[in-house]
Amino acid sequence: MEMVDGRSMVISLMACALTASGVARLLSPPNQTPPPVFDIKR
């Protein structure tokens, strides 16, 4: 943030990063599997 001068440039960079993150989340498969459920009957 300190490397760019001007609030409009910071806002546009943050909006671009948020958009890219959302697109990547939609296109890529989840990389974490849900934890296994252990059915312990006593």
Jmol script that loads the backbone (N, CA, C; Angstrom):
load data "model"
ATOM      1  N   MET A   1       0.815  -1.192   0.000  1.00  0.00           N
ATOM      2  CA  MET A   1       0.000   0.000   0.000  1.00  0.00           C
ATOM      3  C   MET A   1       0.862   1.260   0.000  1.00  0.00           C
ATOM      4  N   GLU A   2       1.990   1.189   0.655  1.00  0.00           N
ATOM      5  CA  GLU A   2       2.833   2.371   0.751  1.00  0.00           C
ATOM      6  C   GLU A   2       3.583   2.653  -0.544  1.00  0.00           C
ATOM      7  N   MET A   3       3.586   1.679  -1.467  1.00  0.00           N
ATOM      8  CA  MET A   3       4.367   1.855  -2.688  1.00  0.00           C
ATOM      9  C   MET A   3       3.599   2.610  -3.768  1.00  0.00           C
ATOM     10  N   VAL A   4       2.294   2.749  -3.618  1.00  0.00           N
ATOM     11  CA  VAL A   4       1.513   3.483  -4.610  1.00  0.00           C
ATOM     12  C   VAL A   4       1.053   4.798  -3.991  1.00  0.00           C
ATOM     13  N   ASP A   5       0.979   5.805  -4.837  1.00  0.00           N
ATOM     14  CA  ASP A   5       0.573   7.124  -4.358  1.00  0.00           C
ATOM     15  C   ASP A   5      -0.836   7.410  -4.863  1.00  0.00           C
ATOM     16  N   GLY A   6      -1.744   7.509  -3.975  1.00  0.00           N
ATOM     17  CA  GLY A   6      -3.121   7.823  -4.360  1.00  0.00           C
ATOM     18  C   GLY A   6      -4.089   6.760  -3.902  1.00  0.00           C
ATOM     19  N   ARG A   7      -5.173   7.208  -3.359  1.00  0.00           N
ATOM     20  CA  ARG A   7      -6.173   6.304  -2.813  1.00  0.00           C
ATOM     21  C   ARG A   7      -6.894   5.543  -3.922  1.00  0.00           C
ATOM     22  N   SER A   8      -7.094   6.160  -5.077  1.00  0.00           N
ATOM     23  CA  SER A   8      -7.826   5.498  -6.156  1.00  0.00           C
ATOM     24  C   SER A   8      -7.054   4.284  -6.686  1.00  0.00           C
ATOM     25  N   MET A   9      -5.741   4.379  -6.727  1.00  0.00           N
ATOM     26  CA  MET A   9      -4.935   3.246  -7.180  1.00  0.00           C
ATOM     27  C   MET A   9      -5.023   2.101  -6.181  1.00  0.00           C
ATOM     28  N   VAL A  10      -5.010   2.393  -4.903  1.00  0.00           N
ATOM     29  CA  VAL A  10      -5.113   1.361  -3.868  1.00  0.00           C
ATOM     30  C   VAL A  10      -6.470   0.675  -3.940  1.00  0.00           C
ATOM     31  N   ILE A  11      -7.529   1.452  -4.103  1.00  0.00           N
ATOM     32  CA  ILE A  11      -8.874   0.888  -4.176  1.00  0.00           C
ATOM     33  C   ILE A  11      -9.012  -0.001  -5.406  1.00  0.00           C
ATOM     34  N   SER A  12      -8.488   0.429  -6.538  1.00  0.00           N
ATOM     35  CA  SER A  12      -8.603  -0.382  -7.755  1.00  0.00           C
ATOM     36  C   SER A  12      -7.774  -1.658  -7.649  1.00  0.00           C
ATOM     37  N   LEU A  13      -6.617  -1.594  -7.017  1.00  0.00           N
ATOM     38  CA  LEU A  13      -5.811  -2.804  -6.831  1.00  0.00           C
ATOM     39  C   LEU A  13      -6.504  -3.785  -5.889  1.00  0.00           C
ATOM     40  N   MET A  14      -7.127  -3.272  -4.832  1.00  0.00           N
ATOM     41  CA  MET A  14      -7.838  -4.142  -3.905  1.00  0.00           C
ATOM     42  C   MET A  14      -9.061  -4.765  -4.564  1.00  0.00           C
ATOM     43  N   ALA A  15      -9.763  -4.008  -5.394  1.00  0.00           N
ATOM     44  CA  ALA A  15     -10.920  -4.546  -6.110  1.00  0.00           C
ATOM     45  C   ALA A  15     -10.491  -5.624  -7.101  1.00  0.00           C
ATOM     46  N   CYS A  16      -9.376  -5.411  -7.766  1.00  0.00           N
ATOM     47  CA  CYS A  16      -8.859  -6.403  -8.705  1.00  0.00           C
ATOM     48  C   CYS A  16      -8.456  -7.682  -7.975  1.00  0.00           C
ATOM     49  N   ALA A  17      -7.823  -7.549  -6.835  1.00  0.00           N
ATOM     50  CA  ALA A  17      -7.417  -8.726  -6.057  1.00  0.00           C
ATOM     51  C   ALA A  17      -8.633  -9.486  -5.545  1.00  0.00           C
ATOM     52  N   LEU A  18      -9.661  -8.772  -5.120  1.00  0.00           N
ATOM     53  CA  LEU A  18     -10.882  -9.420  -4.637  1.00  0.00           C
ATOM     54  C   LEU A  18     -11.593 -10.153  -5.764  1.00  0.00           C
ATOM     55  N   THR A  19     -11.645  -9.547  -6.937  1.00  0.00           N
ATOM     56  CA  THR A  19     -12.266 -10.191  -8.097  1.00  0.00           C
ATOM     57  C   THR A  19     -11.489 -11.431  -8.502  1.00  0.00           C
ATOM     58  N   ALA A  20     -10.178 -11.342  -8.552  1.00  0.00           N
ATOM     59  CA  ALA A  20      -9.355 -12.490  -8.924  1.00  0.00           C
ATOM     60  C   ALA A  20      -9.500 -13.620  -7.917  1.00  0.00           C
ATOM     61  N   SER A  21      -9.601 -13.282  -6.644  1.00  0.00           N
ATOM     62  CA  SER A  21      -9.784 -14.298  -5.619  1.00  0.00           C
ATOM     63  C   SER A  21     -11.124 -15.012  -5.788  1.00  0.00           C
ATOM     64  N   GLY A  22     -12.157 -14.265  -6.084  1.00  0.00           N
ATOM     65  CA  GLY A  22     -13.472 -14.868  -6.295  1.00  0.00           C
ATOM     66  C   GLY A  22     -13.518 -15.762  -7.513  1.00  0.00           C
ATOM     67  N   VAL A  23     -12.896 -15.339  -8.606  1.00  0.00           N
ATOM     68  CA  VAL A  23     -12.861 -16.154  -9.827  1.00  0.00           C
ATOM     69  C   VAL A  23     -12.064 -17.425  -9.584  1.00  0.00           C
ATOM     70  N   ALA A  24     -10.949 -17.310  -8.902  1.00  0.00           N
ATOM     71  CA  ALA A  24     -10.128 -18.495  -8.622  1.00  0.00           C
ATOM     72  C   ALA A  24     -10.881 -19.464  -7.715  1.00  0.00           C
ATOM     73  N   ARG A  25     -11.641 -18.942  -6.775  1.00  0.00           N
ATOM     74  CA  ARG A  25     -12.414 -19.799  -5.875  1.00  0.00           C
ATOM     75  C   ARG A  25     -13.519 -20.538  -6.641  1.00  0.00           C
ATOM     76  N   LEU A  26     -14.092 -19.886  -7.644  1.00  0.00           N
ATOM     77  CA  LEU A  26     -15.137 -20.531  -8.440  1.00  0.00           C
ATOM     78  C   LEU A  26     -14.574 -21.605  -9.373  1.00  0.00           C
ATOM     79  N   LEU A  27     -13.394 -21.372  -9.918  1.00  0.00           N
ATOM     80  CA  LEU A  27     -12.852 -22.261 -10.943  1.00  0.00           C
ATOM     81  C   LEU A  27     -12.056 -23.435 -10.388  1.00  0.00           C
ATOM     82  N   SER A  28     -11.469 -23.282  -9.234  1.00  0.00           N
ATOM     83  CA  SER A  28     -10.609 -24.346  -8.724  1.00  0.00           C
ATOM     84  C   SER A  28     -11.388 -25.256  -7.778  1.00  0.00           C
ATOM     85  N   PRO A  29     -11.027 -26.533  -7.768  1.00  0.00           N
ATOM     86  CA  PRO A  29     -11.682 -27.442  -6.830  1.00  0.00           C
ATOM     87  C   PRO A  29     -11.187 -27.178  -5.417  1.00  0.00           C
ATOM     88  N   PRO A  30     -11.972 -27.527  -4.422  1.00  0.00           N
ATOM     89  CA  PRO A  30     -11.510 -27.316  -3.047  1.00  0.00           C
ATOM     90  C   PRO A  30     -10.303 -28.199  -2.748  1.00  0.00           C
ATOM     91  N   ASN A  31      -9.316 -27.636  -2.084  1.00  0.00           N
ATOM     92  CA  ASN A  31      -8.098 -28.390  -1.811  1.00  0.00           C
ATOM     93  C   ASN A  31      -8.085 -29.000  -0.417  1.00  0.00           C
ATOM     94  N   GLN A  32      -9.173 -28.832   0.311  1.00  0.00           N
ATOM     95  CA  GLN A  32      -9.261 -29.441   1.631  1.00  0.00           C
ATOM     96  C   GLN A  32     -10.465 -30.362   1.656  1.00  0.00           C
ATOM     97  N   THR A  33     -10.272 -31.520   2.225  1.00  0.00           N
ATOM     98  CA  THR A  33     -11.379 -32.445   2.367  1.00  0.00           C
ATOM     99  C   THR A  33     -11.962 -32.291   3.764  1.00  0.00           C
ATOM    100  N   PRO A  34     -13.239 -32.547   3.910  1.00  0.00           N
ATOM    101  CA  PRO A  34     -13.818 -32.431   5.256  1.00  0.00           C
ATOM    102  C   PRO A  34     -13.237 -33.495   6.179  1.00  0.00           C
ATOM    103  N   PRO A  35     -13.178 -33.221   7.453  1.00  0.00           N
ATOM    104  CA  PRO A  35     -12.609 -34.199   8.388  1.00  0.00           C
ATOM    105  C   PRO A  35     -13.492 -35.444   8.459  1.00  0.00           C
ATOM    106  N   PRO A  36     -12.876 -36.595   8.654  1.00  0.00           N
ATOM    107  CA  PRO A  36     -13.674 -37.826   8.733  1.00  0.00           C
ATOM    108  C   PRO A  36     -14.530 -37.850   9.993  1.00  0.00           C
ATOM    109  N   VAL A  37     -15.667 -38.480   9.872  1.00  0.00           N
ATOM    110  CA  VAL A  37     -16.586 -38.601  11.007  1.00  0.00           C
ATOM    111  C   VAL A  37     -16.468 -40.022  11.533  1.00  0.00           C
ATOM    112  N   PHE A  38     -16.065 -40.123  12.779  1.00  0.00           N
ATOM    113  CA  PHE A  38     -15.921 -41.432  13.395  1.00  0.00           C
ATOM    114  C   PHE A  38     -17.176 -41.747  14.206  1.00  0.00           C
ATOM    115  N   ASP A  39     -17.760 -42.881  13.909  1.00  0.00           N
ATOM    116  CA  ASP A  39     -18.963 -43.294  14.618  1.00  0.00           C
ATOM    117  C   ASP A  39     -18.569 -44.314  15.674  1.00  0.00           C
ATOM    118  N   ILE A  40     -18.421 -43.848  16.875  1.00  0.00           N
ATOM    119  CA  ILE A  40     -17.998 -44.717  17.967  1.00  0.00           C
ATOM    120  C   ILE A  40     -19.231 -45.070  18.798  1.00  0.00           C
ATOM    121  N   LYS A  41     -19.549 -46.320  18.816  1.00  0.00           N
ATOM    122  CA  LYS A  41     -20.724 -46.767  19.591  1.00  0.00           C
ATOM    123  C   LYS A  41     -20.238 -47.518  20.819  1.00  0.00           C
ATOM    124  N   ARG A  42     -20.718 -47.121  21.950  1.00  0.00           N
ATOM    125  CA  ARG A  42     -20.319 -47.769  23.199  1.00  0.00           C
ATOM    126  C   ARG A  42     -21.525 -48.370  23.858  1.00  0.00           C
TER     127      ARG A  42
END
end "model"
wireframe off; spacefill off
backbone 0.3
color backbone group
